[in-house]
Amino acid sequence: MSLAAAPPPPLDFARRLDGYAGPAMPRRADPVSLQVMVGVTMGTTWSLRFDNPRMLPRDDVRAAVEGALGRVVAQMSHWEPDSDISRFNRAPAGSRHRLPAEFAAVVACALHWAQASGGALDPTVAPLVACWGFGPQAAAAAPDEAALADAAARVGWQGLAFDASDASILQPGDLCLDLSGIAKGFAVDHGVEALCALGLRDLLFEIGGELRGVGRRPSGTPWQVQVDAGAPLALSVPLADMAVATSGDRWQVREAEGRRWSHSIDPRSGRPVGPSLGSVTVVHPHCMEADALATVLMVLGPDEGPRFAEQHRIAALFSRRAGEGREWHASPAWEAHT
């Protein structure tokens, strides 16, 4: 009779009310070097599971994570009035601004996918987001057509005139950057970089349900993450040097005057995305890219999104509403990965 241990179950990020579960606590069979750490950032939580064979002081590990996350907040949080992004949003027309390296990397990624997707991702969408009741300047009621037209006139990623040679962008006047559709994914990557700089080589880092796995568990198996408890195509995803991000309409919604809508705004139409697509999950080597692409595919919708994913070889799982239930569509790259 074989006494070999069964493979560890995947971490479940699909069952908490906000869509994700917290980190699994260490099991009796786990080595003492496999450690867990949690914290709060960006209005959500972060969690870390890491193999610590050299027993680095936990305070050093926490300081590395919080230092990385603090840089992202100081540069890119539109909730912080003194952040770099907030100062840019208040800057006079015609001014050009040199960006810190981290900020510039996120802007470059956002603009790349803005162009590739025909504007489905737009880092200047903030006025429309506010119109629909989200973000730091959220309106209290559903917008009328005049308010939407005014907001749409202040949206347009082409106006940023980003210069990659010196990492600078132009403030053309009354343009408001909002990187919330991508900055959290970058924060995951930035936190992982800080942890690897400490010499950690095997870890799973998560912020608000967006994750990146590096190396493997002490057992040698890949980190496994459950991304959708109801999906028949792949209950869990291996994250061996990969990241995963999800965009969907389960988490931030508004209701007014008998209407219900999510925080996913289509910059092209100025309106929330339709209800037929419930969520999109993307797997990519970098969480920033996964975060951006999940947003792009959610906005593109249940028909255009899968075509875009196939064209760009994106590993994506689409959850569509079908009557009272759901159905799933996996891109070829998703099926190859899982």
Order of alpha helices (4+ residues) and beta strands (2+ residues): beta-beta-beta-alpha-alpha-beta-alpha-alpha-alpha-beta-alpha-beta-beta-beta-beta-beta-beta-beta-beta-beta-beta-alpha-beta-beta-alpha
